[in-house]
Amino acid sequence: MIPETKEWKPTRKQEVFVGLPDSILEAFYAGAVGAGKTDILLLLPFLKGWHKLRGFKALFLRRTFTELKNEVIPRTVSGELNFRQFGGKYNKNDKVWEFEEYGYYFMFGHCEDEKDVYNYDSMQPNCVLFDELTSFLQSQYIYITLERVRSKLGSGLPHVVRSASNPGNIGHNWVRERFIDPCAEGFKLIKGRTGIKRIFIPATVDDNPHIDPVYRQSLEALPEAEKQAKLYGNWSAFEGSVFSEFREKHYSDEPDNAIHVCEPFDIPGFWPKITVIDWGYAAPAMTYIAYGAISPSKRLYIYREQYWQQKAIEIWASEAKAYIDNDNPRIIRICKSAGQHRGQKTIQEQVSEALERPIELTDNSPGSRVSTKLVLHEFLRWKQKFTPTYEIPKFDDEKAQWILRNKGLEAYRVYLSIFEPHEVENNIPKLQIFSHSPEGLPIKLLNNALKACVYDKTNPQDVAEFPGDDPYDVIRYMCECADEYFGEAENEFRIIQAQQELIDKLNRDKDWTAFYRQARTVESLEDTMPIRRYRRH
C-alpha cells in the first residue's frame, strides 16, 4: 500500500485496471489525455504488492531514452511519485530502482530502433509496462510480450504486460486492431487464438477528478475531430499527425465537403483509369495496388485496393491481371525500386510480362518524397483557397470601350475580369476513396496508412517510414500521376468533360435524338486529336 503521507489516490478506472487478475497477460489502459496513464503504470507494481515478491523484476518502456530522461525518471527520483518512499535506491548508471529488502528491481528501458528489443533477451522481466504504446512497432510489442515476459517455473511470480496510451502515433492502427476493435466499449475479456487473454480499460479526462479544469477547457477548444480523440479518447476520430485534413466521417462544425470516403458508384467507362503498384515481399512489407479513376471534374477516385505478402509475382500478378484487363488503365506505374537489377530480369520486367502490359517507373528522385507529399496534401484539401474580399467597383462602359480601342483585346479582358465573382472550387477535395470496392471488399489499408503517418524526426518535412506504409507511397504516386494528367492531357480532358455533359443532359432531358446528334460532334473532336498515349515527360 502507498503510505498515508502520499496524497496520490487511484481513480475508479485506475482501480479497475489495478484489480485485473494476473491470469490476464495483456491489459491496455487507454483513451484521452489526462487520464493518469503514466502514473498508474509507474505505481502498478507497488499497488499490486509485487515489490514485496523476492526476485520480481519490472521493466518500464518508452520508445526513446529522451522521453524517459525528461518525462518519466525525474518523477520517480524527485517528483510526486518518488520511489524512495517504498524503500528504493536509484542506480543512475543502470537506470534501475533497487529494493534490497525484497530483492525487487524496477528497470527503465527504451526501444528506439526495431532491433533494440534484443537488448532485453537476457533480462526475463516478470512485468513489462509499455508507456505510450502507440509509439511502438507491433513487432517490438509482440517480441517482448511473447518472448521475454516470463517467470521461472515454480517461482509463483506473475508474468504480465500492462500498457497505456492515447490514440495516435505510428502504432495507432495495430493497437486499435488488437485492443479497441474487438470491443470499443472495453471491459471485455478477449481470448486470442493461443488462449492468451487481453483486455481494454477505457479512460478519459472525466475519469480523473484531480485534473485541472483549465486544462479540460483547452481540450474543449480543439477542432472537433482532434477533440474527439484527445478529450473523449475516440479512436475512430483520430487524425493523422501529418494529414490532419483527412476525414473518414463528417463533423457537424465543418463544411459538407469535408469528407474523403464516399459510397461506391458505377464509374463511367470513358473516365481515364490509372493503376499504381508498390512492390514488396517479406513482412512487414507487402505488394500493394491501388486502382484510381479520374472524373471530368478533375477528381481522383480510388475504387479498389489489393495487397499480398510473401506471394510470388506470378501469383499476385495473375489475380491483378483480371481487374487490369477489364479496367484497361491508361497508365500502370510501379515503384522505382522495381527497376533495380536482381538477376536476369528486373521486377518491373517480370511484372510487365505477367500483366502483358507496359509499366512505367515512379519518380523517386531526391526530394520527390516531399514534393509528392505536398501534392497529396493538395488532393486532400477541402477548405476553399483564400480570396481577398473587397468591394467590386461599378462597371464603366465608356472606360471599357476606351481600353479596347487604345490598349487592345487583352487589356479589355483584364478590365472585365475585375467584375467577375471569385470562382468557388466545387471539386474539393480532389481525392475520394470508395468505402468498398465494386466487388464489395472494404478499402481500409489506405485509410489506415494515411492516419498513421507521422513526421520524420531527421527530416521534419517528410513522413517517417513505418511498417504498413506501402499504401501511403502508392497514394503519393497516384496523386502525382493524376496531377500530371490534369496538366498534360488538356485536349483529351475537354472531350471527357463534353462526354460527361452529354450524359448529364440525357439524364435530365431523356432526349436520345439530341444525344446522338451531339455525340457525333464529340466524336469529330476525337478524330482531330493527335494520336498519342499520355505519359509523363
VENPE-V611912 format. One record per pair of residues at least 4 apart in sequence whose C-alpha atoms are under 8 Angstrom apart, sorted by the first residue. I is the first residue (numbers start at 1). J is the second residue. Records with the same first field share a line. If there is no record, write none. Layout:
I = J / J
This chain:
1 = 46 / 47 / 49
2 = 6 / 46 / 47 / 86
3 = 85
10 = 14 / 15 / 40
11 = 15 / 207 / 208 / 209
12 = 16 / 207
13 = 17 / 201 / 202 / 203 / 207
14 = 18 / 40
15 = 19
16 = 20 / 201
17 = 27 / 29 / 201
18 = 44 / 47 / 48
19 = 48
20 = 24
22 = 158 / 159 / 160
23 = 160 / 197
24 = 160 / 196 / 197 / 198 / 199
25 = 159 / 160 / 161 / 196 / 197 / 198
26 = 160 / 161 / 162 / 163 / 197 / 198 / 199
27 = 161 / 162 / 163 / 198 / 199 / 200 / 201
28 = 162 / 163 / 164 / 165 / 179 / 198 / 199 / 200 / 201
29 = 37 / 162 / 163 / 164 / 165 / 200 / 201 / 202 / 203
30 = 37 / 164 / 165 / 166 / 167 / 200 / 201 / 202 / 203 / 204 / 233
31 = 35 / 165 / 166 / 167 / 202 / 203 / 204 / 229 / 230 / 232 / 233 / 234 / 235
32 = 166 / 167 / 203 / 204 / 205 / 229 / 230 / 231 / 232 / 233 / 234
33 = 166 / 204 / 205 / 230 / 231 / 233
34 = 204 / 205 / 208 / 211
35 = 203 / 204 / 205 / 206 / 207 / 208
36 = 40 / 208
37 = 41 / 131 / 164 / 165
38 = 42 / 131 / 164
39 = 43 / 81
40 = 44
41 = 45 / 129 / 131 / 162 / 163 / 164
42 = 60
43 = 47 / 81
44 = 48
45 = 49 / 50 / 51 / 58
46 = 50 / 51
49 = 53
50 = 56
51 = 56 / 99 / 102 / 104 / 105
52 = 102 / 103 / 104
53 = 102 / 103 / 104 / 157
54 = 102 / 103 / 104
55 = 102 / 103 / 104 / 105
56 = 103 / 104 / 105 / 125 / 126 / 157
57 = 104 / 105 / 106 / 107 / 125 / 126 / 127
58 = 105 / 106 / 107 / 125 / 126 / 127 / 128 / 129
59 = 106 / 107 / 108 / 109 / 125 / 127 / 128 / 129
60 = 106 / 107 / 108 / 109 / 128 / 129 / 130 / 131
61 = 108 / 109 / 110 / 111 / 128 / 129 / 130 / 131
62 = 67 / 68 / 109 / 110 / 111 / 130 / 131 / 132
63 = 67 / 110 / 111 / 112 / 132 / 135 / 136
64 = 68 / 110 / 111 / 112
65 = 69 / 109 / 110 / 112
66 = 70
67 = 71 / 72
68 = 72 / 73 / 108 / 109 / 110
69 = 73 / 74
70 = 74
71 = 75
72 = 76
73 = 77
74 = 78 / 79
75 = 79 / 80 / 81 / 82
76 = 80 / 81 / 82 / 83
77 = 81 / 82 / 83 / 84 / 90
78 = 82
83 = 87 / 88 / 89 / 97
84 = 88 / 89
87 = 99 / 101
88 = 97 / 98 / 99 / 100
89 = 97 / 98 / 99
90 = 95 / 96 / 97 / 98
91 = 95 / 96 / 97 / 98
92 = 96
95 = 107 / 108 / 109
96 = 105 / 106 / 107 / 108
97 = 105 / 106 / 107
98 = 103 / 104 / 105 / 106
99 = 103 / 104 / 105
100 = 104
110 = 116
111 = 115 / 116 / 117 / 136 / 140
112 = 116
114 = 137 / 139 / 140
116 = 120
117 = 121 / 140 / 143 / 144
120 = 124 / 148
121 = 148
123 = 148
124 = 148 / 149 / 150 / 151
125 = 148 / 149 / 150 / 151 / 159
126 = 149 / 150 / 151 / 157 / 158 / 159 / 160
127 = 149 / 158 / 159 / 160 / 161 / 162
128 = 145 / 149 / 160 / 161 / 162
129 = 161 / 162 / 163
130 = 161 / 162 / 163 / 164
131 = 163 / 164 / 165
132 = 136 / 163 / 164 / 165 / 166
133 = 163 / 164 / 165 / 171 / 175
134 = 165 / 166 / 167 / 168 / 169 / 170 / 171 / 172 / 175
135 = 169 / 170 / 171 / 172
136 = 140 / 141 / 170 / 171
137 = 141 / 170 / 171 / 467
138 = 142 / 171 / 174 / 175
139 = 143
140 = 144
141 = 145
142 = 146 / 147
143 = 147 / 148
144 = 148 / 149
145 = 149 / 161
149 = 159 / 160 / 161
150 = 159
151 = 155 / 156 / 157 / 158 / 159
152 = 157
166 = 230 / 233
167 = 172 / 229 / 230 / 233 / 234 / 235 / 238
168 = 172 / 235 / 238 / 239 / 240 / 241 / 451 / 452
169 = 240 / 241 / 452 / 453 / 454
170 = 452 / 453 / 454 / 466
171 = 175 / 452
172 = 176 / 452
173 = 177 / 448 / 452
174 = 178
175 = 179 / 180
176 = 180 / 181 / 235
177 = 181 / 182
178 = 182
179 = 183 / 198 / 199 / 200
180 = 184 / 185 / 186 / 200 / 235
182 = 190
183 = 188 / 200
185 = 202
186 = 199 / 200 / 201 / 202
187 = 199 / 200 / 201 / 202
188 = 199 / 200
189 = 197 / 198 / 199
190 = 197 / 198 / 199
191 = 195 / 196 / 197 / 198
192 = 196 / 197 / 198
202 = 233
203 = 207 / 233
204 = 208 / 231 / 232 / 233
205 = 211 / 216 / 231 / 232
211 = 215 / 216
212 = 216
213 = 217
214 = 218
215 = 219
216 = 220 / 231
217 = 221
218 = 222
219 = 227 / 230 / 231
220 = 227 / 231
221 = 227
222 = 226 / 227
223 = 227
224 = 228 / 251 / 253
225 = 229 / 237 / 238 / 239 / 251
226 = 230 / 237 / 238 / 239
227 = 231 / 232
228 = 232 / 233 / 234 / 237 / 238
229 = 233 / 234 / 235 / 236 / 237 / 238 / 239
230 = 234
234 = 238
238 = 451
239 = 243 / 244 / 245 / 246 / 247 / 451
240 = 244 / 246 / 450 / 451 / 452 / 453 / 454
241 = 451 / 452 / 453 / 454 / 455
242 = 453 / 454 / 455 / 463
243 = 377 / 450 / 451 / 453
245 = 380 / 381 / 382
246 = 259 / 260 / 380 / 450 / 451
247 = 258 / 259 / 260 / 261
248 = 259 / 260 / 261 / 447
249 = 259 / 260 / 261
250 = 254 / 256 / 258 / 259
251 = 258
254 = 258
257 = 382 / 428 / 429
258 = 382 / 383 / 429
259 = 382 / 429
260 = 380 / 429 / 431 / 432 / 433
261 = 432 / 433 / 434 / 435
262 = 432 / 433 / 434 / 435
263 = 434 / 435 / 436
264 = 303 / 434 / 435 / 436 / 437 / 438
267 = 271 / 293
270 = 496
271 = 293 / 294 / 295 / 296 / 496
272 = 293 / 294 / 295 / 329 / 330
273 = 291 / 292 / 293 / 294 / 327 / 328 / 329 / 330 / 331
274 = 291 / 292 / 293 / 329 / 330 / 331 / 332 / 478 / 481 / 482
275 = 289 / 290 / 291 / 292 / 329 / 331 / 332 / 333 / 478
276 = 289 / 290 / 291 / 332 / 333 / 334 / 474 / 477 / 478
277 = 287 / 288 / 289 / 290 / 332 / 333 / 334 / 335 / 474
278 = 286 / 287 / 288 / 289 / 334 / 335 / 470 / 471 / 473 / 474
279 = 286 / 287 / 288 / 334 / 335 / 338
280 = 285 / 286 / 287 / 288 / 309
281 = 285 / 286 / 287 / 308 / 309 / 310 / 311 / 312
282 = 286 / 309 / 310
283 = 309 / 310
284 = 467 / 468
285 = 309 / 467 / 468 / 470
286 = 307 / 308 / 309 / 310 / 468 / 470
287 = 307 / 308 / 309 / 470
288 = 305 / 306 / 307 / 308 / 470 / 471 / 474
289 = 305 / 306 / 307 / 471 / 474
290 = 302 / 303 / 304 / 305 / 306 / 471 / 474 / 475
291 = 302 / 303 / 304 / 305
292 = 300 / 301 / 302 / 303 / 304 / 478
293 = 300 / 301 / 302 / 303
294 = 298 / 299 / 300 / 301 / 482
295 = 299 / 300 / 301
296 = 493 / 496 / 497 / 500
297 = 427 / 497
298 = 427 / 430 / 486
299 = 427 / 428 / 429 / 430 / 431 / 432
300 = 430 / 431 / 432 / 479 / 482
301 = 431 / 432 / 433 / 434
302 = 431 / 432 / 433 / 434
303 = 433 / 434 / 436 / 437 / 438
304 = 434 / 436 / 437 / 438 / 443
305 = 437 / 443 / 446
306 = 320
308 = 316
311 = 315 / 316
312 = 316
313 = 317 / 350 / 351 / 354
314 = 318 / 354
315 = 319
316 = 320
317 = 321 / 351 / 354 / 355
318 = 322 / 354 / 355
319 = 323
320 = 324 / 355
321 = 325 / 354 / 355
322 = 326
323 = 327
324 = 328 / 329
330 = 533 / 534
331 = 359 / 360 / 535
332 = 358 / 359 / 360
333 = 359 / 360 / 361 / 362
334 = 338 / 348 / 359 / 360 / 361 / 362
335 = 339 / 361 / 362 / 363 / 364
336 = 340 / 361 / 362 / 363 / 364
338 = 346 / 347 / 348 / 361
339 = 346 / 347 / 348 / 349 / 361
340 = 346 / 347
341 = 345 / 346 / 347
342 = 346 / 347
345 = 349 / 350
346 = 350
347 = 351
348 = 352 / 359 / 361
349 = 353
350 = 354
351 = 355 / 359
352 = 356 / 357 / 358 / 359
353 = 357
362 = 477
363 = 368
364 = 368 / 369
367 = 371
368 = 372
369 = 373 / 462
370 = 374 / 461 / 462
371 = 375
372 = 376 / 476 / 477 / 479 / 480
373 = 377 / 462 / 476
374 = 378
375 = 379 / 476 / 479 / 480 / 483
376 = 380 / 475 / 476 / 479 / 480
377 = 381
378 = 430
379 = 428 / 429 / 430 / 431 / 479
380 = 428 / 429 / 430 / 431
381 = 428 / 429 / 430
382 = 428 / 429
383 = 428
384 = 424 / 425 / 428
387 = 422
392 = 418 / 419
393 = 419
395 = 419
396 = 400
397 = 401
398 = 402
399 = 403
400 = 404 / 412 / 415 / 416
401 = 405 / 412
402 = 406 / 407
403 = 407 / 408 / 411 / 412
404 = 408 / 409 / 411 / 412
407 = 411 / 412
408 = 412
409 = 413
410 = 414
411 = 415
412 = 416
413 = 417
414 = 418
415 = 419
416 = 420
433 = 443
434 = 443
435 = 442 / 443 / 444
436 = 440 / 441 / 442 / 443
437 = 441 / 442 / 443
443 = 447
444 = 448
445 = 449 / 471
446 = 450 / 471 / 472 / 475
447 = 451
448 = 452
449 = 453 / 468 / 469 / 470 / 471 / 472
450 = 472
453 = 463 / 464
454 = 463 / 464
455 = 459 / 460 / 461 / 462 / 463 / 464
456 = 460 / 461 / 462 / 463 / 464 / 465
457 = 464
465 = 469
469 = 473
470 = 474
471 = 475
472 = 476
473 = 477
474 = 478
475 = 479
476 = 480
477 = 481
478 = 482
479 = 483
480 = 484
481 = 485
482 = 486
483 = 487
484 = 488 / 536
485 = 489 / 490 / 534
486 = 490 / 493
488 = 534
489 = 493 / 534
490 = 494
491 = 495 / 529
492 = 496 / 526 / 529
493 = 497
494 = 498
495 = 499 / 522 / 525 / 526
496 = 500
497 = 501
498 = 502 / 522
499 = 503 / 519 / 522
500 = 504
501 = 505
502 = 506 / 515 / 518 / 519
503 = 507 / 515
504 = 508
505 = 509 / 510
506 = 510 / 511 / 512 / 515
511 = 515
512 = 516
513 = 517
514 = 518
515 = 519
516 = 520
517 = 521
518 = 522
519 = 523
520 = 524
521 = 525
522 = 526
523 = 527
524 = 528
525 = 529
